[in-house]
Amino acid sequence: MSGTSIDGIDAVLVRIDGDSSATLDWSLLAFSTTAYDEDRRKTILQSLEEGTPDTLCRLHASLGEWFAHAVRDVCAAAGVESQELAAIGSHGQTVWHTPPNDVLRGATLQLGDAATLAERTGAPVVSDFRSRDVAAGGQGAPLVPWLDQLLFTAVDRQRAIQNLGGMANVTWLPPTGSSDPVIAFDTGPGVALIDGAVWRASGGAVPYDEDGAMALRGKVDESLLAGLLDDAYFRAPPPKSTGREHFGRVLLDRVAEGLNLNPGEDEEAWCDLVATLTAFTARSIAEAYGSWVLPRGLDEVFLVGGGANNPALVQAITRELAPVPVRNGADLGVDPDAREALAFAFLAWAHLHQITGNIPSVTGAGAPRVLGSMTPGSAGTPGAGT
């Protein structure tokens, strides 16, 4: 999959035995990340922000090819042929996500041609996971909480798993055996605005704030931060989801223009903006917890996603959520960077066994649904293996 941070393609190879959650036995055989070079990242960002039918169509085909390379690479790492796969779960690249409202139904679009992926690998592909939840009246997101509930629920512990991708989202897990529903939603921006500001400050030369260096050098503009937090999205109750359409280029353009910031100029002012956007992510998470998570009880928080590798962001979140312990997602026993790709591997398994893969209390869908659409492998028959 390729997430909203648009930093690369994550691929996992998973062996899953069993035909229900009660009989589940699994192991992670391989995990790889194929970083986008600057040309590919620019192509995706430009297509998302200024896409025409022509550029989006070409990106759809190109992503299918790039995903196929990632599949073959992760299979090779484990000594497995791609034709042996029972299925490939392909999330794709989200290019637009519009949650439902009182007037319009929701809509979501992920690119990455499943037919190309199936043809190049020989394996059947399960894709387009979000559309069925949207059709059932849901947000289409988040879907990863289904995996969180399956793998990370604890006895006598109320856990939050906080993802820090392009957007930030939380899964709140009640203890094992509890009748309380899982709650999950997008808290707001993750690293998308931070990365966007760093990219602009460097004239496109630097894609993200490595080690949180710019944020740690800068000073938070409390007035700007207050204005950013005064957004109706943060006051809306879950279920809810968002994306770059709301917390992306348009917002960053407005902020940078308001500060008279130009690429490559006034490094100190850019550092202040990055510090402020880092605080924005942390504060919006904390405010979401205060409204919707902490009242349910919370024993520990686990940080996952690319932003969990940003010390400035981790420090800010830890301060905002004190005294609740904040831990790295690796403490869950799974590479936190692999979590989302792992989720769509499991959702592909669920599709094969006609197991529902959404949580209505999370997405707002009218009922649980089997997610995804199947594209046969190049031989025309399902795979039989991993």
C-alpha positions as CSV (number, residue, x, y, z in Angstrom):
1,M,0.0,0.0,0.0
2,S,0.9,3.6,-0.4
3,G,-0.4,5.9,2.3
4,T,-1.3,9.6,2.7
5,S,2.3,10.4,3.6
6,I,3.3,9.4,0.0
7,D,6.8,8.3,1.1
8,G,6.8,4.9,-0.5
9,I,5.2,1.5,-0.9
10,D,4.9,-0.8,2.1
11,A,4.6,-4.6,1.3
12,V,4.3,-7.5,3.7
13,L,4.3,-11.2,3.1
14,V,2.1,-13.0,5.6
15,R,1.3,-16.7,6.1
16,I,-2.2,-17.0,7.5
17,D,-3.7,-20.3,8.5
18,G,-7.3,-20.8,9.5
19,D,-10.6,-19.8,8.1
20,S,-11.9,-17.6,11.0
21,S,-10.5,-15.4,13.8
22,A,-11.1,-18.3,16.2
23,T,-8.7,-20.6,14.3
24,L,-6.3,-17.9,13.2
25,D,-2.5,-18.7,13.2
26,W,-0.2,-16.3,11.3
27,S,3.4,-15.2,10.8
28,L,5.0,-12.3,9.1
29,L,7.5,-13.7,6.6
30,A,8.8,-10.5,5.1
31,F,8.3,-6.7,5.2
32,S,9.8,-4.1,2.8
33,T,9.4,-0.5,2.0
34,T,10.2,0.8,-1.4
35,A,10.8,4.6,-1.0
36,Y,9.6,6.8,-3.8
37,D,12.3,8.8,-5.5
38,E,11.6,12.5,-5.9
39,D,10.3,12.2,-9.4
40,R,7.7,9.6,-8.5
41,R,6.7,11.5,-5.3
42,K,6.2,14.7,-7.4
43,T,4.2,12.8,-9.9
44,I,1.8,11.4,-7.3
45,L,1.5,14.8,-5.4
46,Q,0.9,16.7,-8.6
47,S,-1.7,14.2,-9.8
48,L,-3.5,14.4,-6.4
49,E,-3.4,18.2,-6.3
50,E,-3.8,19.2,-9.9
51,G,-4.8,15.9,-11.6
52,T,-6.5,15.8,-15.0
53,P,-8.2,12.7,-16.4
54,D,-5.1,12.0,-18.4
55,T,-2.6,12.2,-15.5
56,L,-4.8,10.3,-13.1
57,C,-5.3,7.5,-15.7
58,R,-1.6,7.2,-16.3
59,L,-0.9,7.3,-12.5
60,H,-3.4,4.4,-12.1
61,A,-1.5,2.3,-14.5
62,S,1.9,3.3,-13.2
63,L,1.0,2.5,-9.6
64,G,-0.1,-1.0,-10.7
65,E,3.4,-1.5,-12.1
66,W,5.1,-0.1,-9.0
67,F,3.0,-2.2,-6.7
68,A,3.9,-5.3,-8.7
69,H,7.6,-4.6,-8.3
70,A,7.1,-4.2,-4.5
71,V,5.2,-7.6,-4.4
72,R,7.9,-9.4,-6.3
73,D,10.6,-7.9,-4.1
74,V,9.0,-8.8,-0.8
75,C,8.3,-12.3,-2.1
76,A,11.9,-12.7,-3.2
77,A,13.1,-11.7,0.3
78,A,11.2,-14.8,1.6
79,G,12.0,-17.1,-1.3
80,V,8.4,-17.3,-2.5
81,E,7.2,-16.9,-6.1
82,S,4.4,-14.4,-6.5
83,Q,2.3,-16.9,-8.4
84,E,2.1,-19.0,-5.2
85,L,0.2,-16.3,-3.3
86,A,-3.3,-17.0,-2.3
87,A,-4.1,-13.3,-2.9
88,I,-2.6,-9.8,-2.9
89,G,-4.4,-7.3,-0.8
90,S,-3.9,-3.9,-2.5
91,H,-5.1,-0.8,-0.8
92,G,-3.9,1.5,-3.6
93,Q,-3.1,5.2,-3.4
94,T,-6.0,7.4,-2.1
95,V,-6.5,10.4,-4.5
96,W,-9.7,11.7,-3.0
97,H,-11.8,10.9,0.0
98,T,-15.1,12.6,0.7
99,P,-17.0,11.5,3.8
100,P,-20.8,11.5,3.7
101,N,-22.7,14.5,5.1
102,D,-26.3,15.6,5.5
103,V,-26.6,16.4,1.8
104,L,-24.3,14.1,-0.2
105,R,-23.3,10.5,0.1
106,G,-19.6,9.7,0.7
107,A,-17.1,8.8,-2.0
108,T,-13.6,7.5,-2.1
109,L,-11.1,6.7,-4.8
110,Q,-7.9,4.7,-4.7
111,L,-5.6,4.3,-7.7
112,G,-3.4,1.3,-8.6
113,D,-4.6,-0.9,-11.4
114,A,-5.5,-4.3,-9.9
115,A,-5.5,-5.9,-13.4
116,T,-1.9,-4.8,-14.0
117,L,-0.9,-6.0,-10.6
118,A,-2.5,-9.4,-11.2
119,E,-1.0,-9.7,-14.7
120,R,2.5,-8.9,-13.6
121,T,2.5,-11.2,-10.5
122,G,0.2,-14.0,-11.6
123,A,-1.7,-13.7,-8.3
124,P,-5.3,-12.8,-7.7
125,V,-5.7,-9.3,-6.2
126,V,-8.3,-8.1,-3.7
127,S,-8.6,-4.3,-4.0
128,D,-11.0,-1.4,-3.6
129,F,-11.6,-2.1,0.1
130,R,-13.2,1.2,1.1
131,S,-16.0,1.5,-1.4
132,R,-18.3,-1.2,0.0
133,D,-18.2,0.5,3.5
134,V,-19.1,3.8,1.9
135,A,-21.9,2.2,-0.1
136,A,-23.2,0.8,3.2
137,G,-23.4,4.4,4.6
138,G,-20.0,4.4,6.2
139,Q,-17.0,6.7,6.0
140,G,-14.9,4.1,4.3
141,A,-12.3,4.8,7.0
142,P,-10.6,3.9,9.1
143,L,-10.4,0.2,8.3
144,V,-7.1,-0.8,10.1
145,P,-8.9,-0.9,13.5
146,W,-10.3,-4.2,12.4
147,L,-6.8,-5.6,12.5
148,D,-6.1,-3.7,15.8
149,Q,-9.0,-5.4,17.4
150,L,-8.0,-8.8,16.0
151,L,-4.3,-8.7,17.1
152,F,-3.8,-6.0,19.8
153,T,-6.7,-6.2,22.3
154,A,-5.3,-6.8,25.8
155,V,-6.7,-8.4,29.0
156,D,-7.5,-5.7,31.6
157,R,-6.0,-2.9,29.5
158,Q,-7.7,-0.1,27.6
159,R,-5.4,0.8,24.7
160,A,-5.1,3.5,22.1
161,I,-3.1,2.9,19.0
162,Q,-2.3,6.2,17.4
163,N,-1.3,6.2,13.8
164,L,0.9,9.1,12.5
165,G,0.7,8.8,8.8
166,G,-0.2,11.7,6.5
167,M,-3.4,11.9,8.5
168,A,-3.5,10.8,12.1
169,N,-6.0,8.3,13.4
170,V,-6.7,6.6,16.7
171,T,-8.1,3.1,17.6
172,W,-9.4,2.8,21.1
173,L,-9.5,-0.9,22.2
174,P,-11.6,-2.0,25.2
175,P,-10.2,-4.9,27.2
176,T,-10.7,-8.5,26.1
177,G,-14.2,-9.7,26.7
178,S,-15.6,-6.2,27.2
179,S,-19.0,-5.4,25.6
180,D,-17.9,-1.8,24.8
181,P,-17.5,-1.1,21.1
182,V,-14.2,-0.3,19.4
183,I,-13.9,3.4,18.6
184,A,-11.6,4.7,15.9
185,F,-11.5,7.9,13.8
186,D,-9.2,10.4,12.2
187,T,-8.0,12.9,14.8
188,G,-6.8,15.3,12.0
189,P,-3.5,15.9,10.3
190,G,-0.5,13.6,10.9
191,V,2.7,14.5,9.1
192,A,1.2,15.7,5.8
193,L,1.3,19.4,6.7
194,I,4.7,19.0,8.4
195,D,6.2,17.3,5.4
196,G,4.6,19.8,3.0
197,A,6.1,22.7,4.9
198,V,9.6,21.1,4.9
199,W,9.3,20.3,1.2
200,R,8.4,23.9,0.4
201,A,11.1,25.4,2.7
202,S,13.7,23.4,0.9
203,G,12.4,24.1,-2.6
204,G,11.4,20.5,-3.0
205,A,14.8,19.1,-2.0
206,V,13.9,17.6,1.4
207,P,10.7,15.5,1.8
208,Y,10.3,15.4,5.6
209,D,11.6,16.8,8.9
210,E,14.3,14.3,9.6
211,D,14.7,13.7,13.3
212,G,12.3,16.6,13.9
213,A,15.3,18.9,13.4
214,M,13.3,21.9,12.0
215,A,10.6,21.6,14.6
216,L,13.1,21.4,17.5
217,R,14.8,24.6,16.2
218,G,11.6,26.5,15.7
219,K,9.2,28.3,18.1
220,V,5.5,27.6,18.1
221,D,3.3,30.5,17.0
222,E,0.5,30.1,19.5
223,S,-1.8,32.5,17.7
224,L,-1.5,30.6,14.4
225,L,-1.9,27.3,16.3
226,A,-5.1,28.6,17.9
227,G,-6.5,29.5,14.5
228,L,-5.6,26.1,13.0
229,L,-7.4,24.4,15.9
230,D,-10.5,26.4,15.3
231,D,-11.7,24.0,12.7
232,A,-15.2,22.5,12.6
233,Y,-13.7,19.1,12.0
234,F,-12.3,18.9,15.5
235,R,-15.7,19.6,17.0
236,A,-17.5,16.9,15.0
237,P,-18.1,13.6,16.9
238,P,-16.9,10.2,15.5
239,P,-17.4,8.4,13.3
240,K,-15.4,10.8,11.1
241,S,-12.5,10.7,8.6
242,T,-10.5,13.3,6.7
243,G,-7.7,13.6,4.2
244,R,-5.4,15.9,2.3
245,E,-8.6,17.5,0.8
246,H,-9.0,19.2,4.2
247,F,-5.5,19.2,5.8
248,G,-3.3,19.5,2.7
249,R,-2.0,21.8,0.1
250,V,-4.9,24.3,0.1
251,L,-4.5,24.9,3.9
252,L,-0.7,25.0,3.7
253,D,-0.9,27.5,0.8
254,R,-3.1,29.8,2.9
255,V,-0.9,29.6,5.9
256,A,2.4,30.2,4.0
257,E,0.9,33.1,2.1
258,G,-0.4,34.6,5.3
259,L,3.1,34.5,6.7
260,N,4.7,35.8,3.5
261,L,6.9,32.7,3.3
262,N,8.7,31.9,0.1
263,P,10.7,28.7,-0.6
264,G,14.4,28.9,0.2
265,E,14.0,32.1,2.2
266,D,13.9,33.0,5.9
267,E,14.9,29.6,7.3
268,E,14.0,30.6,10.9
269,A,10.5,31.5,9.9
270,W,10.0,28.1,8.2
271,C,11.4,26.3,11.3
272,D,8.8,28.2,13.3
273,L,6.0,27.0,10.9
274,V,7.2,23.4,11.1
275,A,7.3,23.7,14.9
276,T,3.7,25.1,14.9
277,L,2.4,22.4,12.5
278,T,4.1,19.7,14.7
279,A,2.3,21.2,17.7
280,F,-0.9,21.3,15.7
281,T,-0.8,17.5,15.1
282,A,0.0,16.9,18.8
283,R,-2.6,19.3,20.2
284,S,-5.4,18.1,17.8
285,I,-4.7,14.5,18.9
286,A,-4.8,15.5,22.6
287,E,-8.0,17.5,22.2
288,A,-9.6,14.5,20.3
289,Y,-8.6,12.2,23.2
290,G,-10.0,14.7,25.7
291,S,-13.4,14.6,24.0
292,W,-13.8,11.1,22.8
293,V,-11.1,8.7,24.2
294,L,-10.2,9.6,27.8
295,P,-13.8,9.5,29.0
296,R,-13.8,5.8,28.1
297,G,-10.7,5.1,30.1
298,L,-7.2,4.8,28.8
299,D,-4.2,2.9,30.2
300,E,-1.6,3.3,27.4
301,V,-1.0,4.7,24.0
302,F,1.1,3.2,21.2
303,L,2.5,5.3,18.4
304,V,2.7,3.8,14.9
305,G,3.3,5.1,11.4
306,G,6.1,7.3,10.0
307,G,5.5,10.1,12.4
308,A,6.5,7.8,15.3
309,N,10.1,8.2,14.0
310,N,10.0,12.0,14.5
311,P,11.4,12.8,17.9
312,A,9.9,16.3,18.0
313,L,6.4,15.0,17.3
314,V,6.7,12.1,19.8
315,Q,7.9,14.5,22.5
316,A,5.0,16.9,21.8
317,I,2.4,14.1,21.9
318,T,3.9,12.7,25.1
319,R,3.7,16.1,26.8
320,E,0.1,16.6,25.6
321,L,-1.1,13.2,26.8
322,A,0.7,13.1,30.1
323,P,0.2,11.3,32.5
324,V,-1.0,8.5,30.1
325,P,2.1,6.4,29.1
326,V,3.0,6.8,25.4
327,R,5.0,3.9,23.9
328,N,6.4,3.0,20.6
329,G,4.2,0.6,18.6
330,A,7.1,-1.9,18.4
331,D,6.2,-2.8,21.9
332,L,3.1,-4.5,20.5
333,G,5.3,-7.1,18.9
334,V,4.8,-6.0,15.3
335,D,6.9,-3.6,13.3
336,P,4.8,-0.5,13.6
337,D,5.7,0.5,10.0
338,A,4.2,-2.7,8.7
339,R,0.9,-2.3,10.5
340,E,-1.2,-0.8,7.7
341,A,0.1,-3.2,5.0
342,L,-0.5,-6.0,7.4
343,A,-4.1,-4.9,7.8
344,F,-4.8,-5.1,4.1
345,A,-3.2,-8.6,3.8
346,F,-5.6,-9.7,6.6
347,L,-8.5,-8.0,4.9
348,A,-7.6,-9.9,1.7
349,W,-7.7,-13.1,3.7
350,A,-11.0,-12.0,5.2
351,H,-12.4,-11.5,1.7
352,L,-11.3,-15.0,0.6
353,H,-13.2,-16.5,3.5
354,Q,-16.2,-14.1,3.2
355,I,-15.5,-12.6,6.6
356,T,-16.7,-9.0,7.2
357,G,-13.9,-6.5,7.5
358,N,-15.4,-3.2,8.7
359,I,-16.5,-2.2,12.2
360,P,-19.8,-0.2,12.0
361,S,-19.1,1.6,15.3
362,V,-15.9,2.9,13.7
363,T,-17.0,3.8,10.2
364,G,-20.7,4.5,10.7
365,A,-21.7,1.8,8.1
366,G,-25.2,0.4,8.4
367,A,-23.8,-3.1,9.0
368,P,-20.7,-5.2,8.7
369,R,-19.7,-6.0,5.1
370,V,-17.2,-8.2,3.3
371,L,-14.8,-5.7,1.8
372,G,-12.9,-5.6,-1.5
373,S,-13.2,-6.7,-5.1
374,M,-11.4,-9.7,-6.6
375,T,-9.3,-9.6,-9.8
376,P,-8.2,-13.1,-10.9
377,G,-4.6,-14.0,-11.3
378,S,-3.1,-14.2,-14.8
379,A,-3.9,-17.9,-14.9
380,G,-7.5,-17.1,-14.2
381,T,-7.7,-19.1,-11.0
382,P,-7.1,-18.1,-7.3
383,G,-3.7,-18.8,-5.9
384,A,-3.2,-21.6,-3.4
385,G,-0.5,-20.6,-1.1
386,T,0.6,-17.9,1.3
